[in-house]
């Protein structure tokens, strides 16, 4: 079974791109503290997510946001100049937004992610 469950903070704003077929792809790095280390040590793990999850991450998370990630570990290998290269990433199936409203790093405005207990206004034109 290949399952990773992580909680950490984004090291930088997420990067959203679209594939040639129009699928949203979001990449970010998650800093995850090591729980039993005497010194404050963190692992910096590259995370990739796709489709609606990718767009939500790009819209609502930013540098310093706390998030939970559930997914699998994926290792890629290739050869460059005769040397075998390795890359390990977390392929996210779910990304949870932890915490409420926070200040964005780039323009000091509040994010669109509502905090617990915050009333969310729904569009009156929804037919249900």
C-alpha positions in Angstrom: 0.0 0.0 0.0 1.4 3.4 -1.0 -0.3 6.1 1.1 1.1 9.3 2.4 -0.6 11.5 4.9 1.1 14.9 5.5 0.5 18.1 7.3 2.7 21.1 6.7 3.0 24.6 5.3 3.6 25.8 1.7 7.1 27.0 1.1 6.0 29.3 -1.8 2.9 30.1 -3.7 1.6 27.2 -5.7 2.3 27.0 -9.5 -0.7 26.3 -11.7 -0.3 25.2 -15.3 -2.5 23.4 -17.9 -1.5 20.3 -19.9 -1.9 20.3 -23.7 -5.2 18.5 -23.2 -6.5 21.3 -20.8 -6.0 19.4 -17.5 -5.1 21.7 -14.6 -1.8 20.8 -12.9 -0.6 22.4 -9.6 2.8 22.0 -8.0 3.9 23.2 -4.6 6.4 22.3 -1.9 5.2 21.3 1.5 7.4 21.8 4.6 6.6 19.0 7.0 8.2 19.0 10.5 9.9 15.9 11.8 8.0 15.0 15.0 10.8 13.2 17.0 13.7 15.4 16.1 15.6 17.1 19.0 16.4 19.9 16.6 13.6 21.7 14.6 14.0 19.9 11.3 11.6 19.8 8.3 11.4 17.8 5.1 10.5 19.8 2.0 8.3 17.6 -0.2 7.3 18.4 -3.7 3.5 17.8 -4.3 1.5 17.6 -7.5 -2.3 17.7 -7.8 -4.6 17.7 -10.8 -8.0 19.0 -12.1 -10.3 20.7 -9.6 -8.0 20.0 -6.7 -5.2 21.8 -8.6 -7.4 24.9 -9.3 -8.6 25.1 -5.7 -5.1 24.9 -4.3 -4.0 27.6 -6.7 -6.9 29.8 -5.8 -6.9 29.4 -2.0 -3.5 28.5 -0.8 -0.3 30.6 -0.8 3.1 30.7 0.9 2.8 29.9 4.6 -0.7 28.3 4.3 -1.1 25.2 6.4 -2.5 22.2 4.5 -3.0 18.5 4.8 -2.2 16.2 1.8 -3.3 12.7 1.3 -1.8 10.8 -1.7 0.9 8.5 -2.8 4.6 8.6 -3.2 5.8 8.5 -6.8 9.5 8.1 -7.9 10.6 8.9 -11.4 13.9 7.9 -13.0 15.7 9.1 -16.1 19.2 9.3 -17.5 21.0 12.5 -18.1 24.6 12.7 -19.4 25.0 9.0 -18.6 24.0 9.5 -14.9 20.8 8.1 -13.6 18.6 10.8 -12.0 15.8 10.3 -9.4 12.9 12.5 -8.4 10.4 11.7 -5.6 7.1 13.5 -5.4 3.8 13.3 -3.6 0.9 12.7 -6.0 -2.0 14.3 -4.0 -5.4 12.8 -4.2 -6.8 15.2 -1.5 -5.6 18.5 -0.2 -7.2 20.0 2.9 -7.1 23.6 3.9 -6.2 24.0 7.6 -7.0 27.2 9.4 -9.2 30.1 8.6 -8.7 33.4 6.9 -5.0 34.4 6.7 -3.0 37.2 5.2 -1.7 36.6 1.8 2.0 37.0 1.4 2.0 39.1 -1.8 -0.6 41.8 -1.3 -1.8 41.6 2.4 -5.4 40.9 1.6 -7.5 38.2 3.2 -7.9 35.0 1.3 -11.2 33.7 -0.1 -11.1 30.7 2.1 -13.8 31.1 4.8 -12.9 30.3 8.4 -14.9 27.9 10.6 -18.1 29.7 11.8 -18.0 32.2 9.0 -21.3 32.5 7.2 -21.0 31.8 3.4 -23.5 33.6 1.1 -25.0 31.3 -1.6 -26.1 32.5 -5.0 -29.9 32.9 -5.0 -30.1 31.6 -8.6 -29.2 28.1 -7.6 -32.3 25.9 -8.3 -32.1 23.8 -5.2 
